[in-house]
Amino acid sequence: MKYYSTNGKAGSVTLAEAVKKGLAPDKGLYMPERITRLPDEFFGRIETMDFQSIATTVANAFFGEDIPSEDLERIVCDTLNFDTPAVRVRDNIYALELFHGPTLAFKDVGGRFMARMLSYFIKKEDSRKKVTVIVATSGDTGSAVANGFLGVDGIDVIVLYPEGKVSEIQEKQFTTLGQNVTALEVSGNFDDCQRLVKTAFLDEELNSRLTLTSANSINVARFLPQAFYYFNAYAQLRRQGLAENVVFSVPSGNFGNITAGLIAARMGLPVKRFIAANNRNDVFLEYLRTGKYTPRPSVQTIANAMDVGDPSNFARIMDLYGHSVEAVRKDISGCRYTDGDIRATIAAVYRESGYILDPHGACGYQGLADSIAPGETGIFLETAHPAKFKDTVEDILKMEIEIPERLQDFMKREKKSIKISAGFGDFKEYLESRDI
């Protein structure tokens, strides 16, 4: 299958090229030339299948023309050594818990899958030249990608993150690894980090010397696998007879997660509608209301992974819907929650059900609570373990929450990072100085 650029000014490329390049030469994002609708027979038996089998079927629809089925199945099964359970929170609202992977965040799925796919292509080519993965993070992407690529031969990873704007636990998960992972602490916000990554891809001099790719959701091998857990959620509802009128509420920052859900729906997944739940960074909600997309500097909130003022994957949503706001509105509604709203939701849900939300999941939950209709079954994506936001959640609930052993291990390690400015010159100088 070929992959084209959303900007339409660059030629189509193979899967291997799309994965290795990350960003198209015309600054667009790669999209598959077609989205295959899965057969009715698959949906008729989906409740009898386990997560790995479901994901392998979905992966074959995207990547089966380019990777032999046995290799693709191995990549999927190696990626998904954990489940994504749908847990009832109240009445007809369920949490899709995406924090059971190695770094306790939803990005373990895409990060681990991409690491294995990129490694597959590198080994296939038998290239002696290293690939440098550069990734911007507002929180969980950095830890998921860094841990997914940790120790992988032929790949170096550079994580850029905004100084003072990620939680301590998140920071420790990618600044303490060493080996082939380096953390750059940028004096700026997430949008600055993302700009540095994109600018690096478009610098001809830099790319003549280094083989660069990205593991942000701009990379097709990072964002497409996120469709896997939408299908898994539906299968779990089917087993309970609750699969009619499914509504997904997605905490949305860079919009890779909800875009993967939209593609799952194009593949035939029965979804009634989607909710894009924003924090104060609500450029998408403004687009739904006005029809105009106006990016702006991000604002820092307690749901920090959603602190994005110019979401990259907006381009993919526009591509899917032919740049028609009327078409987008038919499938997606939006909502916006302040830090005060998020705090109130976390407190109320724990008081009423005993379920502990993280700040991002709280936005997704409230999006459903505010709009779910009789006969609908709502699933919100609980994107990270609440212990990753320990200080915030404990302050809200006035109680100590248990930190999983995996996180405790990270907290004991020494942070190692390199501080740089938000100027591209400094970043380029650092990349050129590396002995790769």
C-alpha positions in Angstrom: 0.0 0.0 0.0 1.2 3.5 -0.7 1.0 6.5 1.6 0.3 10.0 0.5 0.9 13.4 2.1 -2.0 15.4 3.5 -0.5 18.5 1.8 -0.7 16.8 -1.6 2.6 18.2 -2.9 4.9 15.2 -2.4 4.8 11.9 -4.1 3.4 8.7 -2.5 5.8 6.5 -0.7 5.9 2.9 0.6 5.1 1.9 4.2 8.8 1.6 5.0 9.5 5.1 3.6 6.6 6.6 5.5 7.7 5.0 8.8 11.3 6.0 8.4 10.6 9.6 7.2 7.8 10.4 9.6 6.9 13.7 8.0 6.5 14.2 4.3 8.8 16.5 2.4 6.0 19.0 1.9 5.4 19.2 5.7 2.2 17.0 5.3 1.4 13.9 7.3 1.3 10.5 5.7 -2.1 8.7 5.2 -2.8 5.3 3.7 -4.1 5.5 0.1 -7.2 3.5 1.2 -8.9 2.4 4.4 -10.1 -1.2 4.1 -13.5 -2.0 5.4 -13.4 -5.1 7.5 -15.9 -7.9 6.6 -19.1 -8.4 8.4 -17.9 -11.9 9.4 -15.2 -10.3 11.5 -17.6 -8.2 13.5 -19.9 -11.2 13.8 -17.4 -13.1 15.8 -15.3 -10.3 17.3 -16.5 -11.0 20.9 -15.0 -14.5 20.6 -11.5 -13.2 19.8 -8.8 -12.0 22.1 -7.0 -8.7 21.9 -4.0 -9.9 19.9 -6.2 -11.7 17.4 -8.4 -8.6 16.9 -5.3 -6.4 16.5 -3.7 -8.8 14.0 -6.8 -8.6 11.8 -6.8 -4.8 11.9 -3.0 -4.6 11.3 -3.3 -6.8 8.3 -5.8 -4.4 6.8 -3.2 -1.6 7.0 0.2 -3.4 6.7 -0.5 -6.8 5.3 0.5 -5.9 1.8 4.0 -4.8 3.0 4.8 -7.2 5.8 4.4 -11.0 5.7 1.5 -12.2 7.9 3.8 -14.2 10.3 6.1 -11.2 10.8 3.2 -8.9 11.4 1.5 -11.2 13.8 4.8 -11.4 15.7 5.1 -7.6 15.9 1.5 -7.3 17.1 1.8 -10.1 19.7 5.1 -8.7 21.0 3.6 -5.2 21.2 0.4 -6.3 23.0 1.7 -8.2 26.0 -1.0 -6.4 28.1 -4.8 -5.9 27.9 -7.0 -2.8 27.6 -10.0 -3.7 29.8 -13.3 -1.8 29.7 -14.3 -1.1 33.3 -17.7 0.0 34.4 -17.6 3.3 36.3 -21.4 4.1 36.4 -24.6 3.0 34.7 -23.8 3.1 31.0 -20.3 4.7 31.2 -17.1 2.6 31.0 -13.4 3.5 31.2 -11.2 1.9 28.6 -8.1 1.5 30.7 -5.1 2.0 28.5 -2.5 2.1 31.3 -1.7 -1.6 31.7 1.5 -1.5 29.6 5.1 -1.0 30.6 4.9 2.8 31.2 1.3 2.9 32.3 0.0 5.0 29.4 -2.0 4.5 26.2 1.1 5.4 24.1 2.6 2.1 25.0 0.5 0.6 22.2 1.7 2.9 19.4 5.2 3.3 20.8 6.0 -0.4 21.1 4.4 -1.2 17.7 6.4 1.5 16.0 9.7 0.4 17.6 9.2 -3.1 16.4 8.1 -2.1 12.9 11.0 0.3 12.5 13.4 -2.3 13.7 11.9 -4.8 11.3 12.6 -2.5 8.3 16.1 -1.7 9.5 17.0 -5.3 9.8 15.4 -6.1 6.5 17.6 -3.5 4.7 20.7 -4.6 6.7 21.6 -1.0 7.0 24.8 -0.1 8.9 23.6 3.5 9.3 21.8 4.3 12.5 18.3 5.7 12.5 17.7 8.6 14.9 14.2 8.8 16.4 13.4 12.3 17.6 10.2 12.7 19.5 8.5 15.7 21.3 6.5 14.9 24.4 4.1 16.7 26.6 4.2 13.8 29.0 3.5 10.2 28.2 4.7 10.0 24.6 8.4 10.3 25.7 8.2 7.5 28.2 6.3 5.1 25.9 8.6 5.7 23.0 11.8 5.7 25.0 10.9 2.5 26.7 9.6 0.9 23.5 12.9 1.6 21.7 15.2 1.0 24.7 18.1 -1.2 23.7 16.9 -1.7 20.1 20.0 -2.1 17.8 20.5 0.5 15.1 18.2 3.1 16.7 19.0 6.1 18.8 16.2 8.0 20.5 16.1 11.7 21.4 13.2 12.9 23.5 12.4 16.7 23.6 10.2 17.9 26.5 9.2 21.3 27.9 11.1 22.2 31.0 9.0 22.2 34.2 5.8 21.1 32.3 5.7 17.4 32.8 5.1 15.5 36.0 8.1 14.2 37.9 7.0 10.6 37.4 6.6 11.1 33.6 10.0 12.8 33.5 11.8 10.0 35.3 10.4 7.5 32.9 12.5 8.9 30.0 15.4 10.8 31.7 16.7 7.8 33.6 17.1 5.2 30.9 20.5 5.8 29.4 21.7 3.4 26.7 20.3 4.6 23.4 18.0 7.2 24.9 18.8 10.9 25.4 16.5 13.5 27.0 16.6 17.1 25.9 14.9 19.6 28.3 13.7 22.5 26.2 13.2 26.0 27.6 9.7 26.4 26.2 6.4 24.6 25.8 5.3 21.5 23.9 4.5 23.4 20.8 8.2 24.6 20.8 9.3 21.0 21.1 7.1 19.9 18.3 8.3 22.7 16.1 11.9 21.7 16.6 11.1 18.1 15.5 9.3 19.2 12.4 12.0 21.7 11.5 14.6 19.1 11.8 12.9 16.9 9.3 12.8 19.7 6.8 16.4 20.7 7.1 18.2 19.3 4.0 21.7 19.7 5.4 20.8 17.8 8.6 19.0 15.1 6.7 21.9 14.6 4.4 24.0 13.6 7.4 21.5 11.8 9.6 18.7 9.3 9.1 15.9 11.0 11.1 12.4 9.8 11.9 9.7 10.6 14.5 7.8 8.6 16.9 5.1 11.2 17.6 1.6 10.5 16.3 2.7 12.2 13.1 4.2 8.8 12.2 1.8 6.3 10.7 3.3 3.4 12.6 2.6 5.3 15.9 -1.0 6.5 15.3 -2.6 3.7 13.2 -2.1 0.9 15.8 -4.1 3.0 18.2 -7.1 1.8 16.3 -6.5 -1.6 17.9 -8.0 -0.8 21.2 -11.2 0.7 19.8 -12.0 -2.7 18.3 -11.1 -4.4 21.6 -13.4 -2.1 23.5 -16.3 -2.9 21.1 -15.6 -6.6 21.5 -15.9 -6.3 25.3 -19.2 -4.5 25.0 -20.5 -7.1 22.6 -19.8 -9.8 25.2 -22.1 -7.9 27.6 -24.8 -7.1 25.0 -24.0 -3.4 25.2 -22.7 -2.7 21.7 -25.6 -0.7 20.4 -25.1 3.1 20.1 -21.5 3.2 21.2 -20.1 6.7 22.0 -16.3 7.2 22.4 -15.1 10.2 24.4 -11.4 10.9 23.8 -9.2 13.2 25.8 -7.6 15.1 22.9 -4.3 16.9 22.7 -2.4 16.2 19.5 -5.5 14.4 18.2 -3.7 11.2 17.1 -5.9 9.1 19.4 -9.2 10.3 18.1 -8.0 10.2 14.5 -7.2 6.5 15.0 -10.8 6.0 16.3 -12.2 7.8 13.3 -10.3 5.5 11.0 -11.5 2.5 13.0 -15.1 3.7 12.2 -14.2 4.0 8.5 -13.1 0.3 8.8 -16.6 -0.6 9.8 -16.4 -0.4 13.6 -20.0 0.5 14.7 -19.6 3.8 16.5 -22.5 6.2 16.9 -20.4 9.3 17.5 -17.2 10.7 19.0 -16.5 13.3 21.6 -13.3 15.3 21.5 -12.7 16.3 25.1 -10.4 19.3 25.5 -8.9 21.1 28.5 -8.3 24.8 28.2 -6.4 24.2 25.0 -9.6 24.1 23.0 -8.7 25.1 19.4 -10.6 22.1 18.0 -13.8 23.1 19.9 -13.4 26.6 18.5 -13.1 25.1 15.1 -16.4 23.1 15.6 -18.2 26.2 16.7 -16.8 28.7 14.1 -15.6 26.6 11.2 -12.2 28.3 11.5 -9.0 26.7 12.7 -6.9 29.2 14.7 -3.9 27.6 16.4 -2.5 29.5 19.4 0.2 29.0 22.1 -0.7 26.2 24.5 -1.7 26.9 28.0 -0.4 24.8 30.9 -3.0 22.7 32.8 -3.1 19.7 35.1 -4.0 17.6 32.1 -0.6 18.3 30.7 -0.5 15.7 27.9 -3.3 17.7 26.3 -1.6 21.0 26.4 -1.3 21.4 22.7 -2.2 24.6 20.9 -1.6 23.4 17.3 -2.5 19.7 17.1 -0.6 18.0 14.3 -3.3 15.5 13.5 -5.8 18.1 12.7 -4.5 17.8 9.2 -5.5 14.1 9.1 -9.0 14.9 10.3 -9.3 17.5 7.6 -8.1 15.0 5.1 -10.6 12.4 6.2 -13.5 14.8 6.0 -12.5 16.7 2.9 -12.0 19.9 4.9 -15.7 20.1 5.6 -16.6 21.3 9.1 -20.2 20.3 8.5 -19.0 16.7 7.8 -16.8 16.7 10.9 -19.7 18.0 13.1 -21.8 14.9 12.1 -19.3 12.6 13.7 -17.6 14.6 16.4 -18.7 17.0 19.1 -16.4 18.9 21.4 -16.2 20.0 25.0 -13.9 22.0 27.2 -12.9 21.7 30.9 -10.9 23.9 33.1 -8.6 22.7 35.9 -11.4 23.5 38.3 -13.8 21.3 36.3 -11.2 18.5 36.1 -10.6 18.6 39.9 -14.4 18.5 40.6 -14.9 15.5 38.3 -12.1 13.5 39.9 -13.5 14.2 43.3 -17.1 13.5 42.4 -16.4 10.2 40.5 -14.3 8.9 43.4 -17.0 9.9 45.9 -19.8 8.3 43.9 -18.1 5.1 42.6 -14.7 4.7 44.1 -13.0 4.9 40.7 -9.9 7.1 40.5 -9.5 9.1 37.3 -6.4 10.7 36.0 -6.8 14.4 34.8 -7.1 13.4 31.2 -9.6 10.6 31.7 -11.6 13.1 33.8 -12.1 15.2 30.7 -13.2 12.1 28.7 -15.6 11.0 31.5 -17.2 14.4 31.9 -17.7 14.7 28.2 -19.9 11.6 28.4 -21.6 12.6 31.6 -22.6 15.9 30.1 -24.0 14.5 26.9 -24.8 10.8 26.9 -28.4 10.0 25.9 -30.7 7.1 26.9 -29.8 4.0 25.0 -26.2 5.0 24.5 -23.2 3.2 25.9 -20.3 5.5 26.6 -16.6 4.6 26.7 -14.0 7.2 27.7 -10.3 6.6 27.2 -8.5 6.5 30.5 -5.1 7.3 29.0 -2.7 7.1 31.9 -2.6 5.6 35.4 -3.6 8.2 38.0 -0.4 7.6 39.9 1.5 9.3 37.1 -0.2 12.5 38.4 0.3 11.5 42.1 0.6 15.0 43.6 -2.4 16.4 41.7 -4.7 13.5 42.3 -3.7 13.2 46.0 -4.3 16.9 46.5 -7.8 16.5 45.0 -8.8 13.4 46.9 -7.0 14.2 50.1 -5.7 10.7 50.3 -2.6 8.8 49.3 -2.8 6.7 46.2 -0.8 3.6 45.6 2.1 3.8 43.2 2.6 0.7 41.0 5.9 -1.0 41.5 7.0 -0.2 37.9 6.6 3.5 38.7 8.4 3.2 42.0 11.4 1.8 40.3 11.6 4.7 37.9 11.3 7.2 40.8 14.4 5.7 42.5 16.6 6.5 39.5 18.7 9.5 38.8 17.5 12.0 36.2 19.8 12.8 33.4 18.9 15.4 30.8 20.5 18.1 28.6 19.0 21.6 28.7 18.7 23.5 25.4 16.9 26.6 24.3 13.8 26.6 22.1 15.8 27.9 19.1 16.4 25.5 16.2 20.0 26.5 16.0 20.8 24.9 19.3 19.0 21.7 18.5 20.6 21.4 15.1 24.0 22.0 16.7 23.4 19.3 19.2 22.3 16.8 16.5 25.3 17.5 14.4 27.6 17.1 17.4 26.5 13.5 18.0 28.8 10.8 16.9 26.3 8.7 14.9 
